[in-house]
Amino acid sequence: MKKIFLAILVMIIASTCSAEVISTPTPEPVVEKVFDQVIDSGKTYSSKDFFDAGFKEYKEYNVSKLTGSTEAWYGFWGHDDDSIRYYELRFYPDHSTAVSEGTSFAENATGDDAKLRRQDTMWRVGLSDRKRSSSALDSHPTQRAQALEVRLAKYADYMIFDNVIILCEGENSKESFKLCNDLINLLKK
């Protein structure tokens, strides 16, 4: 009996020792591109730089009540007709003024907590352009009334690029930052 038990034990040990070890491949880590919200490369841009790069101006805003700003534009850009997105460009004399004077205005106009009512916003000019249209506006009158009560920001976020604050269309910050960078890359070409 001991011989049989010993023989079985030797076979079990031998089979486990000779088992081929199969290594599972380590999956490639998913690297998500992270964008800087504030970029200072030491340059100063004008609206002409953006227009020459392909940004299409829709309208110029009066900046008399946009503290520190020299000009502001609402317009659009896209690689083709299917990728057109809207932007608001706010120009300042330099990067430090854009950061110190413009940040609070940009935060007030972007994201889920954007102030989109006349009495709440810091800068009323262009307010209607900063609101996203709702498909409910084409529906039943009751739904239209409810949709008007819900104000959705067109710009999920903003970037400060040298002396320019760019409010970028998007469903969320990630999409906005990508679209801002797409526009910024036009200037680098």
C-alpha positions as CSV (number, residue, x, y, z in Angstrom):
1,M,0.0,0.0,0.0
2,K,2.8,2.4,0.9
3,K,4.4,1.6,-2.5
4,I,1.2,2.5,-4.3
5,F,0.7,5.7,-2.3
6,L,4.3,6.6,-2.9
7,A,4.0,5.9,-6.6
8,I,0.9,8.1,-6.9
9,L,2.5,10.9,-4.9
10,V,5.6,10.8,-7.2
11,M,3.3,10.9,-10.3
12,I,1.4,13.9,-8.9
13,I,4.5,15.8,-8.1
14,A,6.1,14.9,-11.4
15,S,3.0,16.1,-13.3
16,T,2.8,19.4,-11.5
17,C,6.5,20.0,-11.9
18,S,6.3,19.3,-15.6
19,A,3.2,21.4,-16.3
20,E,3.9,24.2,-18.8
21,V,3.6,27.6,-17.3
22,I,1.7,29.8,-19.6
23,S,2.3,33.4,-19.1
24,T,-0.5,35.8,-19.8
25,P,0.5,38.9,-21.8
26,T,0.4,42.1,-19.8
27,P,-2.1,44.4,-21.5
28,E,-0.8,47.8,-22.8
29,P,-1.7,50.5,-20.4
30,V,-4.3,52.9,-21.7
31,V,-2.8,56.3,-21.8
32,E,-5.2,59.1,-21.9
33,K,-3.9,62.4,-23.3
34,V,-4.0,65.0,-20.7
35,F,-4.1,68.7,-21.8
36,D,-2.8,71.6,-19.9
37,Q,-5.4,74.2,-19.2
38,V,-2.9,77.1,-19.0
39,I,-0.2,77.4,-21.6
40,D,2.4,80.1,-21.7
41,S,4.9,79.9,-24.6
42,G,5.8,83.6,-24.3
43,K,4.0,84.6,-27.5
44,T,1.3,87.2,-28.0
45,Y,-1.5,86.5,-30.5
46,S,-4.0,88.7,-32.3
47,S,-7.3,87.8,-33.8
48,K,-5.7,88.1,-37.2
49,D,-3.4,85.1,-36.3
50,F,-6.5,83.0,-35.7
51,F,-8.3,84.2,-38.8
52,D,-5.2,83.6,-41.0
53,A,-5.0,80.0,-39.6
54,G,-8.6,79.3,-40.6
55,F,-10.8,80.4,-37.7
56,K,-14.0,81.9,-39.1
57,E,-15.3,84.9,-37.2
58,Y,-19.0,85.1,-36.8
59,K,-19.2,88.3,-34.7
60,E,-17.0,90.6,-32.6
61,Y,-18.1,91.4,-29.1
62,N,-18.0,94.7,-27.3
63,V,-15.4,94.2,-24.5
64,S,-15.9,97.4,-22.6
65,K,-17.2,95.4,-19.6
66,L,-14.9,92.4,-20.0
67,T,-12.1,93.4,-17.6
68,G,-8.7,93.6,-19.1
69,S,-9.7,92.3,-22.5
70,T,-8.7,94.0,-25.8
71,E,-11.1,92.1,-28.0
72,A,-13.4,89.1,-28.1
73,W,-14.8,87.0,-31.0
74,Y,-17.4,84.3,-31.5
75,G,-16.8,82.0,-34.4
76,F,-16.1,78.5,-35.6
77,W,-13.6,76.1,-37.0
78,G,-13.4,72.5,-38.2
79,H,-11.4,70.3,-40.4
80,D,-14.4,70.0,-42.7
81,D,-18.2,70.8,-42.6
82,D,-18.9,67.8,-40.4
83,S,-16.5,68.8,-37.7
84,I,-17.3,72.4,-37.2
85,R,-17.3,73.5,-33.6
86,Y,-17.9,76.9,-32.0
87,Y,-15.4,78.9,-29.9
88,E,-15.2,82.2,-28.1
89,L,-11.8,83.9,-28.2
90,R,-11.0,86.5,-25.7
91,F,-7.8,88.5,-26.2
92,Y,-5.7,90.2,-23.5
93,P,-2.6,92.3,-23.8
94,D,-0.4,89.5,-22.3
95,H,-0.6,86.1,-20.6
96,S,-0.5,87.4,-17.0
97,T,-3.5,89.7,-17.7
98,A,-5.4,86.8,-19.3
99,V,-4.8,84.7,-16.2
100,S,-5.4,87.4,-13.6
101,E,-8.3,89.3,-15.2
102,G,-9.9,86.7,-17.5
103,T,-10.0,83.4,-15.5
104,S,-13.0,84.3,-13.3
105,F,-15.0,85.4,-16.4
106,A,-14.1,82.2,-18.2
107,E,-15.1,80.0,-15.2
108,N,-18.4,81.9,-14.9
109,A,-19.2,81.1,-18.6
110,T,-18.2,77.4,-18.8
111,G,-19.0,74.0,-17.4
112,D,-22.1,72.5,-15.7
113,D,-22.3,75.5,-13.3
114,A,-22.0,78.2,-16.0
115,K,-24.0,81.3,-15.2
116,L,-26.3,81.6,-18.2
117,R,-29.0,83.9,-16.8
118,R,-28.6,87.7,-17.4
119,Q,-28.8,88.5,-13.7
120,D,-26.1,85.8,-12.8
121,T,-23.5,86.2,-15.5
122,M,-20.4,88.4,-15.0
123,W,-20.5,89.5,-18.7
124,R,-23.7,89.7,-20.6
125,V,-22.3,90.3,-24.1
126,G,-22.6,87.1,-26.2
127,L,-24.6,85.3,-23.5
128,S,-27.1,83.8,-26.0
129,D,-24.1,82.4,-28.0
130,R,-22.8,80.6,-24.9
131,K,-26.0,78.5,-24.5
132,R,-26.5,75.2,-26.2
133,S,-29.6,74.7,-28.1
134,S,-32.0,71.9,-27.0
135,S,-33.9,69.5,-29.3
136,A,-36.8,69.9,-26.9
137,L,-37.3,73.4,-28.3
138,D,-38.9,71.8,-31.3
139,S,-41.3,69.7,-29.3
140,H,-44.5,70.1,-27.4
141,P,-45.1,73.6,-25.8
142,T,-44.9,72.2,-22.3
143,Q,-41.5,70.6,-23.1
144,R,-40.4,73.8,-24.7
145,A,-41.2,75.7,-21.5
146,Q,-39.3,73.2,-19.4
147,A,-36.3,73.3,-21.8
148,L,-36.1,77.0,-21.5
149,E,-35.8,76.7,-17.8
150,V,-32.8,74.3,-18.2
151,R,-29.9,76.3,-19.5
152,L,-27.1,74.3,-20.9
153,A,-23.6,75.7,-21.4
154,K,-22.2,75.4,-25.0
155,Y,-18.7,75.5,-23.6
156,A,-17.8,72.7,-21.2
157,D,-14.4,74.3,-20.4
158,Y,-11.7,76.8,-21.5
159,M,-8.0,77.1,-22.0
160,I,-5.7,80.0,-21.5
161,F,-3.2,79.9,-24.4
162,D,-0.6,82.7,-24.0
163,N,-2.7,85.9,-24.1
164,V,-5.9,84.3,-25.4
165,I,-8.7,82.7,-23.4
166,I,-10.5,80.1,-25.6
167,L,-13.9,78.9,-24.6
168,C,-14.4,75.6,-26.3
169,E,-17.6,73.8,-27.3
170,G,-18.0,70.2,-25.9
171,E,-20.1,67.8,-23.9
172,N,-17.4,67.7,-21.1
173,S,-14.0,69.1,-20.2
174,K,-12.1,66.3,-22.0
175,E,-13.9,67.0,-25.3
176,S,-13.5,70.8,-24.8
177,F,-9.7,70.5,-24.1
178,K,-9.3,68.3,-27.2
179,L,-11.2,70.9,-29.4
180,C,-9.2,73.8,-27.9
181,N,-6.0,72.0,-28.7
182,D,-7.2,71.3,-32.3
183,L,-7.6,75.0,-32.7
184,I,-4.3,75.9,-31.0
185,N,-2.5,73.5,-33.3
186,L,-3.6,75.6,-36.3
187,L,-1.4,78.4,-35.0
188,K,1.6,76.1,-34.7
189,K,1.6,75.0,-38.3
